[in-house]
């Protein structure tokens, strides 16, 4: 199973970054609805789904890094 993060959405395509750093562009219509930038998607042989738990962990990790960066 591969894991991708939505880097950005451009028109009718989503630009995804794979966990190995490669970039791929995919039609939005082939992805789950209500996805957004920063969401984590998991792909297996026949399906794609939004990983809400992984997305939340990623957002929390980024928040912690930002808090450390801007400590007074």
C-alpha positions in Angstrom: 0.0 0.0 0.0 1.4 3.4 -1.0 0.9 6.6 0.9 0.6 10.1 -0.8 0.1 13.6 0.5 -1.9 16.1 -1.5 0.6 18.9 -2.2 -1.8 21.1 -4.1 -4.9 21.1 -6.3 -4.8 22.7 -9.7 -8.0 23.0 -11.7 -9.2 19.4 -12.1 -6.0 17.7 -10.9 -4.4 16.9 -7.6 -0.6 17.0 -7.3 0.4 14.2 -5.0 3.8 13.6 -3.2 4.7 10.0 -2.6 6.4 9.0 0.7 9.6 8.5 -1.4 9.4 12.1 -2.6 8.2 11.5 -6.2 5.4 13.7 -7.5 2.4 12.5 -9.6 -0.6 14.4 -11.0 -4.0 12.7 -10.8 -7.5 13.6 -12.0 -9.6 14.8 -9.0 -12.5 12.7 -10.3 -10.5 9.5 -9.5 -9.9 10.5 -5.9 -12.2 10.5 -2.8 -14.5 13.5 -2.5 -13.9 16.3 0.0 -10.1 16.0 -0.1 -7.8 19.0 0.4 -4.2 20.1 0.4 -2.2 18.3 3.2 -4.5 15.3 3.3 -3.0 11.8 3.3 -4.2 9.3 0.8 -3.5 5.5 0.8 -3.6 3.5 -2.4 -3.8 -0.3 -2.7 -4.2 -2.4 -5.8 -7.9 -1.5 -6.4 -8.8 1.5 -4.3 -7.8 4.8 -2.8 -9.0 6.3 0.5 -8.4 9.3 2.7 -6.4 8.4 5.8 -8.0 10.7 8.4 -5.8 9.4 11.3 -2.6 9.9 9.3 -3.7 13.3 8.1 -4.4 14.4 11.7 -1.0 13.0 12.9 0.8 14.9 10.1 -1.0 18.2 10.9 -0.2 17.8 14.6 3.4 17.1 13.8 3.6 20.2 11.6 1.9 22.3 14.3 4.5 21.1 16.9 7.3 22.0 14.6 5.8 25.5 13.9 5.3 26.1 17.6 9.0 25.2 18.3 10.1 27.4 15.5 8.3 30.5 16.7 8.9 30.1 20.5 9.7 33.3 22.2 
